[in-house]
């Protein structure tokens, strides 16, 4: 339910105004989904890693999700705060991992992470996402799919770093495209269902 904060006009104490807070989830879901799709188009081999992906990671995947997390905090949503803030900072950390070794002031003190280090990085994010998935069990099927497919994606990326297998990398890319698209769907469903006041795109809520 949207939160309502009731305020009294200091001039007319008898007048009551309603202040409806917007739903920040679509912002976070679109920021995550679109950036994930673009990164995994690269992983699937459609184009090389470039500034387009890094810029999306910093701004829409990173900043937008952190903003969504702050908005969820103001609404009292602990799950949304943790999820959006964490994945926003994931995108920032990933971009920093890629760019930091290129700063000449830090070289050679800071070196690029090797495959083992990146495998550990993706594995920890996979474990985090798996744990967060259990929080979606009482929400809806759409979010369950987003978090379960993201868990699979992180573990596939871990395998890619451990094995160097190009086929697994391509599979991870296509799986990541599906994961990102599912987040876009969930975000769009929340927007359209609110705008039209009815279920346009089903999220399939869990019966509590």
ABEGO torsion letter per residue (X at the ends): XBBBBBBBBAABAABBBBBBBBBAAAAAAAAAAAAAAAAAAAAAGABBBBAAAAAAAAAAAAAAAAAAAAAAAAAGBAAAAAAAAAAAAAAAAAAAAAAAAABAAAOAABBBBBAAAAAAAAAAAAAAAAAAAAAAAABBAAAAAAAAAAAAAAAAAAAAAAAGBAAAAAAAAAAAAAAAAAAAAAAAAAAAAAAAGBBABBAGBBBX
